[in-house]
Amino acid sequence: MSELRHILIVDDSRMVRASLSRHLKGVYNIREEENGEQAWQTLVLDHSIEAVISDLQMPVLDGFGLLERLRGCKLARLQEIPFVLISGDDDQGVMEKAERLGVSDFITKGISATELKTRLGNLLQFVTARQSLEEARVLQTQDPDSGLFTRRYIELQSAQALSHALRHRTDASLMLIGFDNFTRLTERLGERKAGEICLKFAHQVAGKVRREDSIGHFSAGRFAIISPGTSPETCLVFAERLRHAVSEAVITSGGKRLNLSMSIGIASVLSDQATSAGALIDLACERLEQAINSGGNCVKCSSLKPVEPVLPPLDIEQALELLLAQKTEAVRQQLTPLSERLLPFLTLLQQELGVDMRLAEVRQKLAERNPAR
């Protein structure tokens, strides 16, 4: 009996429970409860139960209440558990309500043993197939939709990098990257559009990492990069450049600008004395959460002080877009080289309009700001 699949029968009638149990005897391991509340407690505690057959009319908590509680549960195994409702009539309203709540199938109290076994078997076979597909997906090294490595692969690469680092006394670092307020972004744009924006960013980052690094999808709105042989100092510089690039980027959706920012948590084998891949990942997750909870748009990395990223030069068009988006700080940091590039244009404009723009004074002020030039 211990090898049989476990089924829970819920009905306030002892006779109905006994009848259904006889139908399934020898094929399934049966457990019985007489109302929805008792059934709920049993399902939470007993992880072996794989399907529920429940009456509709019961005291304390009826079949609708039990079904609604299961489908709204945060436990995935209860959200998805097959739920068969015993219906004593053909009331269309009852069936429609049950379907809205997520019922798996309907049976009557006079169902034959053969039909009950067949229908229950089909439901459990579907669950088994779905679980097999999920297990196969988890074991994949590359996500077929995004083209990025899977979280499972990142975990395996982290273990390999850590083992190599400990053996050769070199370092290895893990960066966990997360978009700030991703839940709010999803609510605003929808899950698909928000995912597309994050995925586009991840693909851009994938083109900037080394061949020996691995970037993968970690969870919704989050990506991980495992970098063998890389110190936390090097990762911090790279992370700050990524963070700055996102915070200053001009990104639009539906004609409206999105103010996006990201936070990054970094953990390294040697400086953090990590002894397992799990500990390395947990530490990076913890630091990412610290960065997000402290206001976002920052990097957390052991006790290292934040560094000022070396920024790529802006062109005139990028500077104008940033000014229109009211992101003036990035332009201010590169104001001198941008102004020097604009001076020939302003000189020509001054000649054409016949006005004095006092460009000689502008040149003098720029020279004073940067004597090296």
TABELBEL-V541080 format. One record per residue. N is the residue number from 0. RES is the residue in one small letter. PSI is psi in degrees with one decimal (* if undefined). D_LAST is the distance of its C-alpha to the last C-alpha in whole Angstrom. Layout:
# TABELBEL-V541080
n:N res:RES psi:PSI d_last:D_LAST
n:N res:RES psi:PSI d_last:D_LAST
This chain:
# TABELBEL-V541080
n:0 res:m psi:-29.4 d_last:86
n:1 res:s psi:-20.4 d_last:83
n:2 res:e psi:-9.6 d_last:81
n:3 res:l psi:150.8 d_last:82
n:4 res:r psi:143.3 d_last:79
n:5 res:h psi:132.3 d_last:80
n:6 res:i psi:139.6 d_last:81
n:7 res:l psi:125.6 d_last:81
n:8 res:i psi:126.0 d_last:84
n:9 res:v psi:114.9 d_last:84
n:10 res:d psi:139.6 d_last:87
n:11 res:d psi:-6.8 d_last:89
n:12 res:s psi:120.2 d_last:92
n:13 res:r psi:-34.3 d_last:93
n:14 res:m psi:-42.0 d_last:95
n:15 res:v psi:-44.0 d_last:92
n:16 res:r psi:-42.6 d_last:90
n:17 res:a psi:-39.6 d_last:93
n:18 res:s psi:-47.4 d_last:94
n:19 res:l psi:-37.4 d_last:90
n:20 res:s psi:-39.7 d_last:90
n:21 res:r psi:-40.0 d_last:93
n:22 res:h psi:-36.7 d_last:91
n:23 res:l psi:-0.2 d_last:88
n:24 res:k psi:134.3 d_last:90
n:25 res:g psi:-15.9 d_last:90
n:26 res:v psi:-34.8 d_last:87
n:27 res:y psi:155.8 d_last:84
n:28 res:n psi:118.3 d_last:84
n:29 res:i psi:136.5 d_last:85
n:30 res:r psi:143.9 d_last:84
n:31 res:e psi:143.7 d_last:85
n:32 res:e psi:155.3 d_last:85
n:33 res:e psi:-3.0 d_last:86
n:34 res:n psi:168.0 d_last:84
n:35 res:g psi:-34.2 d_last:80
n:36 res:e psi:-44.3 d_last:79
n:37 res:q psi:-39.6 d_last:81
n:38 res:a psi:-41.7 d_last:79
n:39 res:w psi:-47.0 d_last:76
n:40 res:q psi:-40.8 d_last:76
n:41 res:t psi:-43.8 d_last:77
n:42 res:l psi:-36.5 d_last:74
n:43 res:v psi:-39.1 d_last:72
n:44 res:l psi:-33.5 d_last:73
n:45 res:d psi:100.6 d_last:75
n:46 res:h psi:-8.0 d_last:72
n:47 res:s psi:-16.0 d_last:75
n:48 res:i psi:129.0 d_last:76
n:49 res:e psi:-8.8 d_last:75
n:50 res:a psi:155.9 d_last:77
n:51 res:v psi:132.0 d_last:78
n:52 res:i psi:117.3 d_last:82
n:53 res:s psi:141.9 d_last:82
n:54 res:d psi:163.9 d_last:85
n:55 res:l psi:-53.1 d_last:84
n:56 res:q psi:111.1 d_last:86
n:57 res:m psi:154.0 d_last:86
n:58 res:p psi:166.5 d_last:86
n:59 res:v psi:-66.2 d_last:83
n:60 res:l psi:119.8 d_last:80
n:61 res:d psi:-176.6 d_last:81
n:62 res:g psi:-40.4 d_last:80
n:63 res:f psi:-44.8 d_last:77
n:64 res:g psi:-41.5 d_last:76
n:65 res:l psi:-43.9 d_last:76
n:66 res:l psi:-44.9 d_last:74
n:67 res:e psi:-39.7 d_last:72
n:68 res:r psi:-38.8 d_last:71
n:69 res:l psi:-47.1 d_last:70
n:70 res:r psi:-22.3 d_last:68
n:71 res:g psi:1.5 d_last:66
n:72 res:c psi:148.8 d_last:66
n:73 res:k psi:-13.7 d_last:62
n:74 res:l psi:119.8 d_last:64
n:75 res:a psi:-37.6 d_last:63
n:76 res:r psi:-30.7 d_last:67
n:77 res:l psi:-32.4 d_last:69
n:78 res:q psi:-37.5 d_last:67
n:79 res:e psi:1.5 d_last:68
n:80 res:i psi:134.9 d_last:71
n:81 res:p psi:131.9 d_last:74
n:82 res:f psi:114.6 d_last:76
n:83 res:v psi:124.3 d_last:79
n:84 res:l psi:130.6 d_last:81
n:85 res:i psi:113.3 d_last:85
n:86 res:s psi:128.7 d_last:86
n:87 res:g psi:-6.1 d_last:90
n:88 res:d psi:-179.7 d_last:89
n:89 res:d psi:32.7 d_last:88
n:90 res:d psi:114.2 d_last:86
n:91 res:q psi:-36.2 d_last:83
n:92 res:g psi:-39.3 d_last:81
n:93 res:v psi:-44.7 d_last:81
n:94 res:m psi:-40.6 d_last:80
n:95 res:e psi:-40.8 d_last:77
n:96 res:k psi:-42.6 d_last:76
n:97 res:a psi:-38.9 d_last:76
n:98 res:e psi:-39.2 d_last:74
n:99 res:r psi:-34.6 d_last:71
n:100 res:l psi:-14.2 d_last:71
n:101 res:g psi:30.1 d_last:71
n:102 res:v psi:148.6 d_last:74
n:103 res:s psi:-36.2 d_last:75
n:104 res:d psi:166.0 d_last:79
n:105 res:f psi:145.2 d_last:82
n:106 res:i psi:163.0 d_last:85
n:107 res:t psi:163.6 d_last:89
n:108 res:k psi:-20.8 d_last:91
n:109 res:g psi:19.4 d_last:93
n:110 res:i psi:146.3 d_last:91
n:111 res:s psi:159.1 d_last:93
n:112 res:a psi:-41.4 d_last:91
n:113 res:t psi:-46.4 d_last:90
n:114 res:e psi:-40.0 d_last:88
n:115 res:l psi:-44.9 d_last:87
n:116 res:k psi:-39.6 d_last:86
n:117 res:t psi:-47.9 d_last:84
n:118 res:r psi:-39.5 d_last:82
n:119 res:l psi:-39.4 d_last:81
n:120 res:g psi:-40.0 d_last:80
n:121 res:n psi:-41.4 d_last:78
n:122 res:l psi:-45.7 d_last:76
n:123 res:l psi:-31.9 d_last:75
n:124 res:q psi:-39.5 d_last:75
n:125 res:f psi:-42.1 d_last:72
n:126 res:v psi:-42.9 d_last:71
n:127 res:t psi:-43.1 d_last:71
n:128 res:a psi:-41.7 d_last:69
n:129 res:r psi:-40.5 d_last:66
n:130 res:q psi:-37.3 d_last:66
n:131 res:s psi:-39.9 d_last:66
n:132 res:l psi:-40.6 d_last:63
n:133 res:e psi:-41.8 d_last:61
n:134 res:e psi:-39.2 d_last:61
n:135 res:a psi:-40.0 d_last:60
n:136 res:r psi:-41.2 d_last:57
n:137 res:v psi:-35.5 d_last:56
n:138 res:l psi:-11.5 d_last:57
n:139 res:q psi:146.6 d_last:55
n:140 res:t psi:-18.8 d_last:51
n:141 res:q psi:131.8 d_last:50
n:142 res:d psi:123.4 d_last:50
n:143 res:p psi:-24.4 d_last:51
n:144 res:d psi:-45.9 d_last:50
n:145 res:s psi:-23.9 d_last:46
n:146 res:g psi:-4.0 d_last:46
n:147 res:l psi:164.1 d_last:44
n:148 res:f psi:152.7 d_last:46
n:149 res:t psi:166.0 d_last:49
n:150 res:r psi:-39.2 d_last:49
n:151 res:r psi:-41.8 d_last:52
n:152 res:y psi:-40.1 d_last:50
n:153 res:i psi:-40.1 d_last:47
n:154 res:e psi:-41.9 d_last:49
n:155 res:l psi:-41.9 d_last:50
n:156 res:q psi:-34.7 d_last:47
n:157 res:s psi:-43.1 d_last:46
n:158 res:a psi:-41.0 d_last:49
n:159 res:q psi:-43.7 d_last:49
n:160 res:a psi:-40.1 d_last:45
n:161 res:l psi:-43.5 d_last:46
n:162 res:s psi:-44.0 d_last:49
n:163 res:h psi:-40.8 d_last:47
n:164 res:a psi:-43.4 d_last:45
n:165 res:l psi:-36.6 d_last:47
n:166 res:r psi:-37.1 d_last:49
n:167 res:h psi:6.2 d_last:46
n:168 res:r psi:38.8 d_last:44
n:169 res:t psi:-179.2 d_last:41
n:170 res:d psi:164.8 d_last:40
n:171 res:a psi:140.4 d_last:40
n:172 res:s psi:151.7 d_last:39
n:173 res:l psi:126.9 d_last:40
n:174 res:m psi:126.3 d_last:38
n:175 res:l psi:117.0 d_last:40
n:176 res:i psi:128.4 d_last:38
n:177 res:g psi:137.8 d_last:40
n:178 res:f psi:132.5 d_last:39
n:179 res:d psi:144.6 d_last:39
n:180 res:n psi:40.8 d_last:42
n:181 res:f psi:-34.5 d_last:43
n:182 res:t psi:-43.0 d_last:47
n:183 res:r psi:-38.6 d_last:46
n:184 res:l psi:-39.7 d_last:44
n:185 res:t psi:-41.6 d_last:47
n:186 res:e psi:-34.0 d_last:49
n:187 res:r psi:-43.3 d_last:47
n:188 res:l psi:-18.2 d_last:47
n:189 res:g psi:153.8 d_last:49
n:190 res:e psi:-41.0 d_last:49
n:191 res:r psi:-48.5 d_last:49
n:192 res:k psi:-42.3 d_last:46
n:193 res:a psi:-40.8 d_last:44
n:194 res:g psi:-37.6 d_last:45
n:195 res:e psi:-41.4 d_last:43
n:196 res:i psi:-45.6 d_last:40
n:197 res:c psi:-39.1 d_last:40
n:198 res:l psi:-38.5 d_last:41
n:199 res:k psi:-42.5 d_last:38
n:200 res:f psi:-45.3 d_last:36
n:201 res:a psi:-38.6 d_last:38
n:202 res:h psi:-35.8 d_last:37
n:203 res:q psi:-40.5 d_last:34
n:204 res:v psi:-37.5 d_last:33
n:205 res:a psi:-29.2 d_last:36
n:206 res:g psi:-7.4 d_last:34
n:207 res:k psi:-10.9 d_last:31
n:208 res:v psi:164.5 d_last:33
n:209 res:r psi:161.6 d_last:34
n:210 res:r psi:-31.2 d_last:38
n:211 res:e psi:-9.6 d_last:39
n:212 res:d psi:156.6 d_last:38
n:213 res:s psi:126.1 d_last:41
n:214 res:i psi:132.5 d_last:40
n:215 res:g psi:162.5 d_last:43
n:216 res:h psi:120.0 d_last:45
n:217 res:f psi:-47.4 d_last:46
n:218 res:s psi:-176.3 d_last:47
n:219 res:a psi:118.8 d_last:47
n:220 res:g psi:10.2 d_last:43
n:221 res:r psi:142.0 d_last:42
n:222 res:f psi:154.5 d_last:41
n:223 res:a psi:144.2 d_last:41
n:224 res:i psi:122.0 d_last:39
n:225 res:i psi:126.1 d_last:40
n:226 res:s psi:97.2 d_last:38
n:227 res:p psi:141.8 d_last:40
n:228 res:g psi:15.7 d_last:38
n:229 res:t psi:131.5 d_last:35
n:230 res:s psi:160.5 d_last:34
n:231 res:p psi:-30.6 d_last:34
n:232 res:e psi:-43.5 d_last:30
n:233 res:t psi:-41.8 d_last:29
n:234 res:c psi:-37.1 d_last:32
n:235 res:l psi:-42.6 d_last:30
n:236 res:v psi:-45.2 d_last:26
n:237 res:f psi:-42.4 d_last:28
n:238 res:a psi:-39.9 d_last:30
n:239 res:e psi:-35.8 d_last:27
n:240 res:r psi:-41.4 d_last:25
n:241 res:l psi:-47.8 d_last:29
n:242 res:r psi:-45.9 d_last:30
n:243 res:h psi:-40.6 d_last:26
n:244 res:a psi:-40.3 d_last:27
n:245 res:v psi:-43.4 d_last:30
n:246 res:s psi:-27.4 d_last:29
n:247 res:e psi:-2.4 d_last:27
n:248 res:a psi:146.9 d_last:29
n:249 res:v psi:103.1 d_last:30
n:250 res:i psi:130.8 d_last:34
n:251 res:t psi:156.3 d_last:37
n:252 res:s psi:122.8 d_last:41
n:253 res:g psi:29.9 d_last:43
n:254 res:g psi:0.3 d_last:41
n:255 res:k psi:140.0 d_last:40
n:256 res:r psi:141.8 d_last:36
n:257 res:l psi:127.3 d_last:37
n:258 res:n psi:93.5 d_last:35
n:259 res:l psi:148.2 d_last:35
n:260 res:s psi:163.6 d_last:34
n:261 res:m psi:158.8 d_last:35
n:262 res:s psi:154.8 d_last:36
n:263 res:i psi:134.1 d_last:36
n:264 res:g psi:132.2 d_last:38
n:265 res:i psi:134.4 d_last:37
n:266 res:a psi:142.1 d_last:40
n:267 res:s psi:150.7 d_last:40
n:268 res:v psi:-53.7 d_last:43
n:269 res:l psi:-51.4 d_last:42
n:270 res:s psi:-30.1 d_last:40
n:271 res:d psi:-0.7 d_last:43
n:272 res:q psi:44.0 d_last:46
n:273 res:a psi:136.3 d_last:47
n:274 res:t psi:-1.9 d_last:50
n:275 res:s psi:157.8 d_last:51
n:276 res:a psi:-37.5 d_last:49
n:277 res:g psi:-41.7 d_last:51
n:278 res:a psi:-38.6 d_last:49
n:279 res:l psi:-45.6 d_last:46
n:280 res:i psi:-43.4 d_last:46
n:281 res:d psi:-38.7 d_last:48
n:282 res:l psi:-40.9 d_last:45
n:283 res:a psi:-40.1 d_last:42
n:284 res:c psi:-43.8 d_last:44
n:285 res:e psi:-42.3 d_last:45
n:286 res:r psi:-33.3 d_last:41
n:287 res:l psi:-44.5 d_last:41
n:288 res:e psi:-38.7 d_last:43
n:289 res:q psi:-41.4 d_last:42
n:290 res:a psi:-44.2 d_last:38
n:291 res:i psi:-44.2 d_last:40
n:292 res:n psi:-20.7 d_last:42
n:293 res:s psi:4.6 d_last:40
n:294 res:g psi:-10.4 d_last:38
n:295 res:g psi:179.2 d_last:37
n:296 res:n psi:44.8 d_last:33
n:297 res:c psi:172.2 d_last:33
n:298 res:v psi:135.2 d_last:33
n:299 res:k psi:127.9 d_last:36
n:300 res:c psi:100.8 d_last:36
n:301 res:s psi:-130.8 d_last:38
n:302 res:s psi:11.0 d_last:37
n:303 res:l psi:143.8 d_last:33
n:304 res:k psi:145.7 d_last:30
n:305 res:p psi:145.2 d_last:28
n:306 res:v psi:152.5 d_last:25
n:307 res:e psi:119.0 d_last:22
n:308 res:p psi:146.4 d_last:22
n:309 res:v psi:111.5 d_last:19
n:310 res:l psi:141.6 d_last:19
n:311 res:p psi:149.0 d_last:19
n:312 res:p psi:143.9 d_last:16
n:313 res:l psi:144.9 d_last:18
n:314 res:d psi:171.3 d_last:19
n:315 res:i psi:-42.1 d_last:20
n:316 res:e psi:-42.0 d_last:24
n:317 res:q psi:-40.2 d_last:23
n:318 res:a psi:-41.5 d_last:21
n:319 res:l psi:-41.5 d_last:24
n:320 res:e psi:-39.6 d_last:27
n:321 res:l psi:-39.1 d_last:26
n:322 res:l psi:-40.2 d_last:25
n:323 res:l psi:-31.6 d_last:29
n:324 res:a psi:6.2 d_last:30
n:325 res:q psi:31.4 d_last:29
n:326 res:k psi:73.7 d_last:26
n:327 res:t psi:-22.1 d_last:24
n:328 res:e psi:-41.7 d_last:22
n:329 res:a psi:-37.1 d_last:21
n:330 res:v psi:-39.8 d_last:19
n:331 res:r psi:-36.1 d_last:18
n:332 res:q psi:-22.9 d_last:16
n:333 res:q psi:27.5 d_last:14
n:334 res:l psi:-40.1 d_last:14
n:335 res:t psi:-55.0 d_last:10
n:336 res:p psi:-34.3 d_last:10
n:337 res:l psi:-41.8 d_last:14
n:338 res:s psi:-41.0 d_last:13
n:339 res:e psi:-34.0 d_last:11
n:340 res:r psi:-25.9 d_last:13
n:341 res:l psi:-17.2 d_last:16
n:342 res:l psi:-42.9 d_last:15
n:343 res:p psi:-38.3 d_last:17
n:344 res:f psi:-43.9 d_last:20
n:345 res:l psi:-34.8 d_last:20
n:346 res:t psi:-45.5 d_last:20
n:347 res:l psi:-41.3 d_last:23
n:348 res:l psi:-39.6 d_last:24
n:349 res:q psi:-41.9 d_last:24
n:350 res:q psi:-42.3 d_last:26
n:351 res:e psi:-37.7 d_last:28
n:352 res:l psi:-16.4 d_last:29
n:353 res:g psi:34.3 d_last:29
n:354 res:v psi:158.0 d_last:27
n:355 res:d psi:109.8 d_last:25
n:356 res:m psi:6.1 d_last:22
n:357 res:r psi:46.0 d_last:20
n:358 res:l psi:-27.6 d_last:17
n:359 res:a psi:-38.8 d_last:16
n:360 res:e psi:-37.0 d_last:16
n:361 res:v psi:-44.7 d_last:14
n:362 res:r psi:-39.5 d_last:11
n:363 res:q psi:-44.7 d_last:11
n:364 res:k psi:-38.7 d_last:12
n:365 res:l psi:-39.3 d_last:9
n:366 res:a psi:-37.3 d_last:7
n:367 res:e psi:-33.7 d_last:9
n:368 res:r psi:-26.9 d_last:9
n:369 res:n psi:79.1 d_last:6
n:370 res:p psi:-28.2 d_last:5
n:371 res:a psi:-23.5 d_last:4
n:372 res:r psi:* d_last:0
